[in-house]
């Protein structure tokens, strides 16, 4: 055990953890909107819209996140047309490519979580809203969405933790996040166990915090 | 399409072999995971606090730390660990572990943590009466486990194990960082030499989709088999 290395690498790894958290929070926020959008499409009765939304979530849940990042980072740059558009400003940055991949990925999982939450809402609640003369739009935004959010909290908490682990793949496209820096230190010092303990500890700490925040929210928004 | 030709002109046969490699690594990792689950599930269910603590640390750490970090630990630390154990037995030569074993072991440990949780949940949800009835009927410990508990556990566990399998299959793409030539690594090589990453990574995505689709169909059949009588 090389305690000195562990202490010396801690500040570097903590700095990198900030990047991990940035990647995580930005992609979660974008992913939540994507997920909500596709969950609503899934509830649509039009078979084409429905199939399209299902196809999206099937493809993104059925392929590894690494493939998705590589397609966006290495693949899209190959299209000449894209290089001449405004989009290229975003797509040439590995940081944004990673975020796009993460957001699309978590969006697919989130859409499934929200869809099942919408489907478990008791019809009686919606009927009660209708009989009170509330418009469909208000029922959706003021009744269905809050209930769905409460229903999906436990599953969404898991998704946040999975996504946090997923952000480690950003290191494969040259971003120095927590895993990226950990790998760099390991490959320069050849002390994998020490670095793993420190970096793994930081990850576990973040998991612990997320887990408890979700638990707190679950309690706060529980029905009784 | 020419890019996918078999033989020297295309990447078809290479990608086919890489797909077989992905399947082989996934199955090996899944089996290693089952072995870990076999050890840690009883520890999780045991009444001994210390054994509980060991099993809980295993599942919590592995499920809370990114897969890539675990793979790096094994990739950089695996050789050192094996050489250290060998040096205790007086063997001091350099030992090279191949990428397949390192990768399958790293993914296996991850998949084992998920399997442990699945089996724990399944065993806990079996009615207490089943254990008691088996005792009353005079089954010995062995018969009780294999004839009464295990078949019911499998029925409850298979849907969740199919999720673990999907996770394991997708996680094998991360082994490409260690240089094992599976789908991802082969696509990386092909993309580099043809300068056509979009095509090859998309094709890799299709291969993974195909694998998950086919395995889902097979697992559904297994599910039907184990839930007859319900």
Interface residues (C-beta under 8 A of the other chain):
Chain A: X58 X59 X62 X63 X64 X65 X66 X67 X68 X70 X71 X74 X75 X76 X77 X78 X79 X161 X164 X165 X166 X167 X168 X169 X171 X172 X179 X182 X183 X186 X187 X190 X192 X193 X196 X199 X200 X203 X204 X207 X208
Chain B: X60 X61 X64 X65 X66 X67 X68 X69 X72 X73 X76 X77 X80 X166 X170 X171 X173 X174 X176 X177 X184 X187 X188 X191 X195 X196 X197 X198 X201 X202 X204 X205 X208 X209 X212 X213
